[in-house]
């Protein structure tokens, strides 16, 4: 099959076709553009909700109060397997906060830990 050369007449109609397609694409958003517009609206709604809820600090703690606190109440809190002072202190603090039990993962505690526990606790 041979290629037919474009004539001035066909070029003119091709140019008109391009102009029509361009103007049509500007008035009819693509699927991607529509999806991005919906995404932008959803993100703005989420951001506005976060701003509204953080205006009141008690409302910002809703998730923690609703889910985490109830599950941690009365739990056993254990630090690292290789126990160090921050591990023990964290377990003691969490146990006090959630009315739980502070536990340790090792029988023998190092001198730093025993000193602090003897002086503070």
N, C-alpha and C positions, 0 to 999 in steps of 0.2 A: 504494500500500500504506500502510495506516495503522499507526501505532505503538501497540502495546498498552501500557497503563499497568502498572507493576510492582505486583503485589499483595504483601501481607505474606508470603504463603507463598513466592512466587518470590524475594523479597528475602532471606528466611531461607536458601533454598537457595543463593542467590548468595553470601551471607556464608560459608556452609559451604564452598562451592567455593573462595573466596579463601583461607580458612584452610587448606584441604587443599593448595592450590597453594603457599602460603607455606611450610608445613612440608615439602612435597616438595622445593622449591627449596633448602631448607637442608640436606637430606640428600643431594641429588644435585647435585654441583658442575657448573657450566656448562663448556662447552668452553674458554672464556677462563680460568676459574679453574684448570682442569686444566693448561692450557698454562703459566700463571704458576707453578704448583707445580713442573712439570718444569723450567722455566727457572730457578727459584730453586735447585733441586737442582743443576743444571748449573753455575750460577755459584758455588755453594758449593764444588763439587768443583774447579773451576778455581782458586779462591782458595786452597783448601787445598793444591793441588799447587804453586802459586807459593810459598806460605809454606814448604813442605817443601824445595823446591829452592833457595830463597835462604838457607836455614839454612847451607848449605855453599857458600861463594862460588865454588869451582871448578865446582860443578854449575850455578850460575847463568850461567856463561859458556859453557855447552854450545852454544848456537846460534851464537855468534860463533866459537868454536873449530871447530865442525863445518862451517860454511858460509862465513863471511866470510874467515877467515884463509887457508884453502886457496886461495880465488879471488884473494886479494890478493898472495899470495907471488910475488915477482919482477915485480910490475906496475910500470908507469911512472906516477909521480905528478906531476901538473901542477897548479899553482895557478890563480888567476883569469886571465882574458884580460888585464885591466888589472892587471898584476903589482904587488903591494905586499909589504911585509915578512912579514906573517902568511901570505900565500899561499906564499911561498918557504919560510918556516920550516915550514909544514905539510907541504909536499911533501918536504922534507928529512927531517922526523921520520917521516913515513909510510914513506919509502923505507928508512930505517934499521930501523924496526920490522918491515917485511915483506920485508927483503932485496931491495928493488926499486931503481928508478932514479928519482932526483929530476930533474925536467925543468922548464923554464920556457916560458912562452907568448910571451915577448917577447925580442928580441935585446938591447935596451938596458934595463938596470936602473937605477932611480933611485939617488941618492946614499945614502939611508938604507940601502937593501939592500946596496949594494956595501961601505959602511962596516962593517956588521955581519958580512957574509961575510968581509971581510978581517980583522976583529978576532977573530971566534969560529971560523970554519971554516978 
